């Protein structure tokens, strides 16, 4: 992949850009195998799943810099000055077409960029998410809600300039910290969620919701998990750390299953419940129960499901591994974005053996990765619930 920003030394976010994509895939495969072998038998490793090396990102996370009259949308350099990256080659084609127009329209609003060096200004980040339909969601991260009235008045103008702009929100992030967003969100449009088609289901993303940045690879990840669940003959599934419900919804959309999903973020559960209603209408033999709560503890007193699917944050599942060992659950499907914490968790899951492992090139040009593991209870493992 050729990138003018990289060649000019303006952006080094794509740390592997000078390595060919086939070599990147081979290195990803090696890293995963080295981390998990000999704990996982060599025969369990499946070929790595990958897609295009560019035009794959469905989200742009842009730091706002520059000046009120000439803002930049991209990153900050080593001197904390803005570098404009609105033409980055990683964005999906629809996002790549819309983003320059959106940035121009936002620039015309006259919001003052936040200056990290002087701790002054208002506008910190612009986060834009793109759906395969062409619809967009824009999130303005501001230091305070003072510009809310101005942005509310500008909604018709922004939607006229960018016809696919469906959801616009303001997030308040008043602290001088390297965090993307704060806890308070104000949705300014009639629509509060972006529908995004992923394989057989539509997930609904609110501004606060997490979703994988590579829609095509996410669809393949969900599809593989669904095949493993259905291949086990399971009737029930727990989808823990479920986010907007992508895994559980994909499983239930393809065959009858009772899904219980748990996620600590209320906005994500609201989206999952909305998606579930549509899936149940098409597949009435499947049912979904999405709940807000701590995925590591909330279901411990309930009858375990046939399969438990976990998609934890980078730190892994921790003590949940110990409970699973004594739970009687026959199969675990583990989706990880950190092979190091995954390896540590597999060491704790002594009642299970990995029967299949597959890496996903979710983030080309970087060392970030996604790994999906199928774990089956060993015959000698205890089946008493603890």
C-alpha positions in Angstrom: 0.0 0.0 0.0 1.3 3.4 -1.0 0.6 6.3 1.4 1.7 10.0 0.8 1.4 10.7 4.5 3.7 7.9 5.4 6.2 8.7 2.6 6.3 12.4 3.8 7.0 11.3 7.4 3.7 12.9 8.6 2.1 9.8 9.9 3.5 6.5 11.2 0.3 5.0 12.6 0.6 2.2 10.0 3.7 0.7 11.5 4.0 -2.1 9.0 3.4 -0.1 5.9 6.8 -0.8 4.5 6.2 -4.6 4.8 4.2 -6.4 2.1 0.7 -7.5 3.0 1.4 -11.2 2.4 4.4 -10.9 4.8 2.2 -9.2 7.4 -0.2 -12.1 7.2 2.5 -14.7 7.6 3.9 -12.8 10.6 0.5 -12.6 12.2 0.1 -16.3 11.8 3.5 -16.9 13.3 2.9 -14.6 16.3 -0.3 -16.4 17.2 1.2 -19.9 16.8 4.3 -19.0 18.8 2.1 -17.5 21.6 -0.2 -20.5 21.9 2.0 -23.5 20.9 2.7 -26.0 22.4 -0.3 -25.3 24.7 -2.4 -25.7 21.5 -1.8 -28.6 19.2 -0.4 -27.7 15.8 -3.4 -29.4 14.1 -5.8 -26.9 15.7 -4.5 -23.9 13.8 -6.6 -22.8 10.8 -5.5 -20.5 8.0 -5.6 -16.8 8.9 -8.5 -14.8 7.5 -7.7 -11.5 5.7 -9.1 -9.0 3.3 -7.9 -5.9 1.4 -4.9 -4.1 2.9 -6.5 -0.7 2.4 -10.0 0.9 2.2 -11.2 -1.3 5.1 -11.9 1.0 8.0 -15.5 1.9 8.8 -14.5 4.5 11.4 -12.4 7.6 11.4 -11.1 8.8 14.8 -9.7 12.2 14.1 -7.9 14.5 16.5 -8.8 18.1 15.8 -5.9 20.6 15.6 -4.9 23.7 13.8 -6.8 26.9 14.2 -10.4 28.1 14.2 -10.1 29.3 10.6 -8.0 26.3 9.4 -8.7 23.2 11.6 -6.9 19.9 10.9 -8.5 16.5 11.3 -6.1 13.6 11.9 -3.4 13.3 14.5 -1.0 15.5 16.5 2.7 15.5 15.7 5.5 15.2 18.3 5.1 18.9 19.0 1.3 18.4 19.4 0.5 20.3 16.3 -2.3 19.1 14.0 -1.6 16.9 11.0 -4.6 16.6 8.6 -5.3 13.0 7.5 -8.8 13.4 5.9 -7.6 11.5 2.8 -6.2 8.5 4.6 -6.2 5.4 2.3 -7.5 3.1 5.1 -11.1 4.3 5.0 -13.8 2.4 3.2 -14.6 4.0 -0.2 -17.9 5.5 1.1 -16.2 7.0 4.1 -13.3 8.2 2.0 -15.7 10.1 -0.3 -17.8 11.6 2.5 -15.1 12.6 5.0 -13.5 15.5 3.1 -17.0 17.0 2.5 -17.9 16.5 6.2 -14.6 18.1 7.3 -15.1 21.1 5.1 -18.7 21.6 6.4 -17.5 21.2 10.0 -14.7 23.7 9.4 -17.2 26.3 8.3 -18.9 26.1 11.7 -16.0 28.0 13.3 -15.5 25.7 16.3 -12.2 26.4 18.1 -9.8 23.4 18.2 -8.5 22.3 21.5 -4.8 23.2 22.0 -3.1 20.6 24.1 -0.1 22.8 24.8 -2.1 25.7 26.1 -5.1 23.7 27.4 -7.4 26.1 25.6 -10.2 25.7 23.0 -13.2 23.4 22.7 -13.2 20.9 19.8 -11.1 17.8 20.6 -12.1 14.9 18.3 -14.4 14.2 15.3 -15.4 10.5 15.2 -17.1 9.3 12.0 -18.6 5.9 11.4 -19.7 4.6 8.0 -22.3 1.8 7.3 -22.4 -0.3 4.1 -25.6 1.5 3.2 -23.7 4.8 2.9 -25.2 6.2 6.1 -22.9 8.0 8.6 -22.7 8.9 12.2 -20.6 11.9 13.4 -19.6 12.4 17.0 -18.2 15.8 18.1 -16.0 15.5 21.2 -16.0 18.9 22.9 -14.6 20.3 26.1 -17.9 21.6 27.3 -21.6 21.7 26.1 -21.3 25.4 25.3 -21.3 24.8 21.5 -24.4 22.5 21.6 -26.9 25.2 20.4 -24.6 26.1 17.5 -24.3 22.5 16.4 -28.1 21.9 16.8 -28.8 24.8 14.5 -26.2 23.5 12.0 -27.7 20.0 11.7 -29.8 20.8 8.5 -26.8 22.4 6.9 -24.6 19.4 7.7 -27.1 16.9 6.4 -27.6 18.9 3.2 -23.9 18.9 2.6 -23.5 15.2 3.5 -26.8 13.4 2.6 -26.0 10.2 4.3 -25.4 11.8 7.7 -27.9 10.1 9.9 -26.7 10.5 13.5 -24.9 13.5 15.0 -24.0 13.8 18.7 -21.9 15.8 21.1 -19.7 14.1 23.7 -18.4 16.1 26.7 -14.8 15.4 27.6 -13.7 18.2 29.9 -10.5 16.7 31.2 -7.0 17.3 30.0 -6.3 13.6 29.5 -5.4 11.3 26.5 -8.9 9.7 26.4 -11.2 9.7 23.4 -14.5 10.6 25.0 -16.2 11.4 28.3 -19.4 10.0 30.0 -22.0 12.6 28.8 -23.5 12.2 25.3 -26.1 14.5 23.6 -27.7 13.2 20.4 -28.7 16.1 18.2 -30.6 14.3 15.5 -33.9 12.5 15.4 -32.1 9.2 14.8 -29.9 8.1 17.7 -28.5 4.9 16.1 -26.6 3.9 12.9 -27.9 0.7 11.3 -25.0 -1.4 10.1 -25.4 -4.6 8.1 -23.0 -7.4 9.1 -23.6 -10.7 7.3 -27.2 -11.8 8.0 -27.9 -9.2 10.7 -28.2 -5.5 11.2 -26.6 -4.1 14.3 -27.6 -0.7 15.7 -24.7 1.5 16.8 -25.2 4.4 19.2 -22.3 7.0 19.4 -21.0 5.3 22.6 -21.1 1.8 21.2 -18.0 -0.3 20.3 -17.9 -2.1 17.0 -15.0 -3.6 15.1 -13.4 -1.2 12.6 -13.4 -3.7 9.7 -16.9 -4.7 8.8 -16.0 -7.4 6.2 -13.6 -9.2 8.6 -16.1 -8.8 11.5 -18.7 -10.6 9.4 -16.3 -13.5 8.8 -15.5 -13.6 12.5 -19.2 -13.8 13.5 -19.8 -16.4 10.8 -17.1 -18.7 12.0 -18.3 -18.5 15.6 -21.9 -19.3 14.4 -20.6 -22.4 12.5 -18.9 -23.7 15.6 -21.9 -23.1 17.8 -24.3 -24.8 15.4 -21.8 -27.7 14.8 -22.0 -28.5 18.5 -25.8 -28.9 18.4 -26.2 -26.3 21.1 -29.7 -25.0 22.1 -28.4 -22.3 24.4 -25.7 -19.7 24.2 -24.3 -17.1 26.6 -22.8 -14.2 24.7 -20.6 -12.5 27.3 -19.0 -9.0 26.8 -21.5 -8.9 23.9 -21.3 -5.3 22.9 -24.1 -4.6 20.4 -24.7 -8.3 20.1 -23.0 -9.2 16.9 -21.9 -12.7 17.8 -25.2 -13.8 19.4 -27.4 -12.2 16.8 -25.4 -13.9 14.0 -25.7 -17.3 15.7 -29.5 -16.9 16.2 -30.1 -15.6 12.7 -28.8 -18.8 11.2 -30.3 -21.5 13.3 -32.6 -21.9 16.4 -30.9 -21.0 19.6 -31.7 -19.2 22.9 -29.2 -16.4 23.4 -28.5 -14.5 26.7 -26.1 -11.6 26.1 -24.4 -9.5 28.8 -22.6 -6.2 28.4 -21.8 -3.4 30.9 -22.5 -0.5 28.4 -26.3 0.3 28.4 -26.2 2.0 25.0 -24.8 -1.2 23.4 -27.6 -3.3 25.0 -30.2 -0.9 23.7 -28.9 -1.5 20.2 -28.7 -5.2 20.7 -32.3 -5.4 21.9 -33.4 -3.4 18.8 -31.5 -5.8 16.5 -32.9 -8.8 18.3 -36.5 -7.8 17.6 -35.8 -7.9 13.9 -34.0 -11.2 14.0 -36.8 -12.8 16.1 -39.3 -11.6 13.5 -37.5 -13.6 10.8 -36.4 -16.5 13.0 -39.1 -17.0 15.6 -37.4 -20.2 16.9 -34.5 -18.1 18.2 -34.8 -15.9 21.2 -32.6 -13.2 22.7 -32.3 -11.8 26.2 -29.8 -9.0 26.3 -28.9 -7.6 29.7 -26.8 -4.8 31.2 -24.3 -6.1 33.8 -20.9 -7.4 34.6 -20.3 -10.3 32.1 -17.9 -12.0 34.5 -20.4 -12.5 37.3 -24.0 -11.8 36.4 -25.0 -15.3 35.3 -23.0 -17.4 37.7 -26.1 -18.5 39.7 -28.1 -19.5 36.6 -28.1 -22.9 34.8 -25.1 -22.7 32.4 -25.6 -22.6 28.6 -24.5 -25.3 26.2 -21.9 -22.9 24.8 -20.4 -19.7 26.3 -18.9 -17.2 23.9 -16.6 -14.5 25.4 -15.3 -11.4 23.7 -13.5 -9.6 26.6 -11.4 -6.4 26.6 -7.7 -6.7 26.1 -7.1 -7.8 29.8 -9.0 -11.1 29.1 -11.5 -12.9 31.3 -9.5 -13.3 34.5 -11.3 -15.2 37.3 -14.2 -16.1 35.0 -11.9 -18.8 33.7 -11.9 -20.5 37.1 -15.7 -20.5 37.2 -16.0 -21.9 33.7 -13.7 -24.8 34.7 -16.2 -26.0 37.2 -19.4 -24.9 35.4 -20.2 -27.9 33.2 -20.3 -25.8 30.1 -19.3 -28.1 27.2 -17.9 -25.5 24.8 -16.3 -22.1 25.0 -15.7 -19.8 22.0 -13.2 -17.1 22.9 -12.7 -14.0 20.7 -9.5 -12.1 21.7 -7.8 -8.9 20.6 -4.7 -9.7 22.7 -3.0 -13.0 22.2 -0.9 -12.5 25.4 -3.9 -12.3 27.7 -5.6 -15.1 25.6 -2.6 -17.3 26.3 -2.8 -16.6 30.0 -6.5 -17.4 30.1 -6.1 -20.7 28.2 -3.5 -21.7 30.8 -6.3 -21.2 33.5 -8.9 -23.0 31.5 -7.6 -26.4 32.5 -10.9 -28.2 32.0 -10.8 -27.5 28.2 -8.6 -28.1 25.2 -8.5 -25.9 22.1 -9.8 -27.8 19.0 -9.6 -24.9 16.6 -7.7 -21.5 16.4 -8.1 -18.9 13.7 -6.4 -15.5 13.4 -8.1 -12.5 11.7 -6.3 -9.7 10.0 -8.7 -7.1 11.4 -6.2 -4.2 11.3 -3.9 -4.4 8.3 -0.7 -2.4 8.4 -0.4 -2.8 12.2 0.5 -5.5 14.7 -3.0 -5.5 16.2 -5.0 -8.8 15.7 -8.1 -10.8 16.5 -8.0 -14.5 17.4 -11.0 -16.9 17.6 -10.6 -20.1 19.6 -12.9 -23.1 20.0 -12.5 -24.8 23.3 -14.1 -28.2 24.2 -14.4 -29.7 27.7 -12.1 -32.6 28.2 -13.8 -35.9 29.1 -12.1 -36.1 32.5 -13.1 -32.6 33.6 -15.4 -32.1 36.5 -19.0 -31.3 35.7 -20.1 -29.9 39.0 -21.1 -26.3 39.2 -19.1 -24.2 41.7 
